[in-house]
Each structure stands twice: as C-alpha cells, then as structure tokens.
C-alpha cells in the first residue's frame, strides 16, 4: 500500500508529518522517512503549539523508542536531548536531525502553529490545504473504541457533531489528500497503516 499510495511517480511532493513528543509521532516520522518520502520531496514537520499538552507528554517522549533503523537516524533521548528554558525537551531538533541523516538532500521545514482554540483535526486540515500537502502522516494510538468508530463517516468541516471520532480517523475520512495513520508494532515488527481505502494494512519494517 505504501508504494501504491505514497510513492507514485518521481514528481516532488509535500509530505506533512504531525510532530509532537509522543511515541506515536516518532513512529509516524520513522515510517515517513523509510517509506513515504524520496530525496526530491519536501517534508514538513507540523507542530501544534499547545502548552498544556506538553507537560503530559514529556515523560512519555523521554521513554520513546529510538528512531534508529537501517534508513533513519537514531534519536537518542537518554540524556542527549536538549531542553528549552522552560524545561521542555526540544524534540523537534531531534526529529530534524533524524531527517537530515536519513534524507540529507530532502527539503525539510518545521511549521509551528498556534491552535487558537481550534480543534486539532481542523487545524491540521487547514494547514495541509494551505501548504498544498500531498500526504499527511500521523501517528495513531489504537483503542477498542477508535477501532469501531473508525468506520463512521462524519459530515461537515469540523469535529463538531463527531466528538467521538478521534483525530486520526477524522483526518483519514475528511482530508483532501492522502492521510496515513501509522501504528508501530514493536522495534522490528513493522507498521499497521490506515487510510481511507486501506484498513489495518500490515507493512513490514
């Protein structure tokens, strides 16, 4: 599925990875570097500024598995990660370093966005459209409820009326471009991918 949906042709494309300090986001970046981008593409790391969520995810990110693989750089957070004046781990710098090592010729850009009371899904959709993105890659944490709700289609242009539909599933169903939800299955177990046309697609690492 990765070859069919995310690597068609040789024309340069824009691939957006939703970047935050979580294991799921690290897995999404690892998948993108290994399977979704080529050296002529542009990779955009989209980070949604939401200070209240950082405090809850920093400890998770510090325990995050390495991004290292045969095609990606190692993301060492066991003491090598830097922090800002507020004590926040500069995970974006670590992600940028991984991108540069994996795809040194690829164009790389970080886009920091203030959510401004908008919901996460609507903000991602807005900026993916504004940037002319071809593929959105986002980490997905599967739960029993989201697995069931993933098949529910919602109407309208926002999450209102579809609060039970999680962010990734909403993006998959409503994005104008391809959206790939990525679940990492262990260090060498590959990925489970979800798009609008493929559900629970298994891809070896």
N, C-alpha and C positions, 0 to 999 in steps of 0.2 A: 504494500500500500504506500509506503514512503516514497518509493520510486515513481509510482503512478501519480501521486497527488502532490508531491512537494519538490520534484526534481525534473519536471518536464522541460525539455529543451535546454538551450545554453544561454538564453537571454537573461541578463541580470535582473534579479528580483529583489524585493524588500521583504525580509523576514523579521517579524517582531516577536521577541521573547519577553513575557511578563516576568520582571525580575523583582524578587523580594527575598528576605532572609529566611527561606524555608527549604526543607529537603525537596519538596515538590518542584520548586523553582530551579534548584540545582539540576534535578533530573531533566527538566524541560530544556535547559541550556545544553546539557550533555547530549541529549537527543538531537537538538538542532545542529550542533557542531559536527556530530557524527553522521547524520542522515539528511538534514534539510537544507544546508547551505553549501554553496560552492564558492570558490575564491572570487568570482566576479560579482557575487551578490553583496547586498548591504544588510548587516544585522543591526537591528535596533533593540537595545535593552530598555524596555519601558518600565519605569519605577513610579508607582503611585505613592505620592507623599501622604502619609497618614501616620503621624507621630504616635497616636495611641496604640496602633497595632505593633509598632516596633518593639515596645517593651515586652510584649507577649511572645515574640518570635525570636529574639536574640539568643536565648538559651537553646532553642531548637537548632538554630543555624550553627552554633558552636559545635554541636554534636553531629552536624551534617556529614554524610559520607563524602569522600573525595570525588572530585570531578574527573580524576585521572583515568585515562584509558589509553588504548593504542592510538587514538586520534585526538584526544583532548589533553589539556594541561592539568596538572594536579592542583587542586585547590586546597591548600594547607591552612586550616584554621586552628590548628592545635597550639597556637601561640604566635604564629607568623602574621596573623591578620592585624591590620591597623585599626585604630578607633578614632572617632571624631572627638571634639571637645566635650560632647555630651555623653561620651562613653558608648556610642553606637558603633558596631562593627562596620567597617567600610567594605561591605560585601560586594558592592558594585565594582570596586577596584579589583577585587579577586576574580570576579567574573570577567572583567575586561582583560585581565592578564591571561586567563584561560583561553579566551577568544584569540588573542594575539599569537599565542603559541600554537594553537590548533590551526588557525587560518590567518597567517601573517599578512597575506595580500588582500584579504577581505576588508571592505569598508565597515567600520564599526562606529556606532553612535549611541550615546546614552541620552534618553529622554526622561527628564524628571517632571512629573505632572502633579499639581495640587488637585485633589479630588473635589474640593469646594462643595461639600455636601452632596455631591452626586454619588450614585451607587457605582461600585467597582466595574461592573459589566458595561454599563452605559459609557463610562469614561474610556474604557479600553476600545469599545466600538467607535466612539467619536474620533479618537486619535489614530486608530488604524485607518479609518476612512480619510482623515485629513492628510496622513502621510502616504497614502496610496499603497498600503501594505498588501502584499500578495499572499502571505501566510502568517497566521498567528500561532505561536506555540506557547502553551500554558501548562504548568504542572497541575495534575489532578489528583486529589485525595479521595479515593472512592469509599463511600459508605453504603450501607444497605439501602437507605432512603434515596440517595442520589442515583444509585443504580436503577431504581424503579422509576424515579422521576425523570431520568434522562431521556425517556422516550416521549415525554409530554411536551407538546409544542405549545409555545406561548405566542400571543399576539401583541401588537403594539411595539413601540420603540424603546421601552424601558422595562425595568424589573417590576414595576407596579402591576399588581394583579398576578404576579408569578413569583411571589416571595419564597415559595417552597422549592423553586427551581434553582439549583446552585449556579454560581457564577460561570463555571466552565461549561456546563451544559447549556446555559443561556447563550453564551458566545458561540458554541458549536451550532446551535439552531438559528441564530439571528445574524451572524457575521456575513457580510457580503463577500468576503474572501474565505479561503480555506482556514479553518481553525482546527488545530490538533491538540487534544487533551492527552497529556503524557503521564503515565504511571510507571515508575521504576520498580522492577521486580528483583530486588537484591543487587549486589555488586556486579554479578555476571549473568543475571537471569533474564536480561533483555527488558523490553518495554511492552506495556499494554497501551494501545493507542485508540482514541475515539475521535471520529469525525462525523459529519452529518450522514455520510454514506457508509461508513465502516464502524461497527461497534465491537469493542473488546478485541481488537486486532492485535495478535501477538507478533512482536518483532524481536528477533534475537539481537543481542548487543553486538 
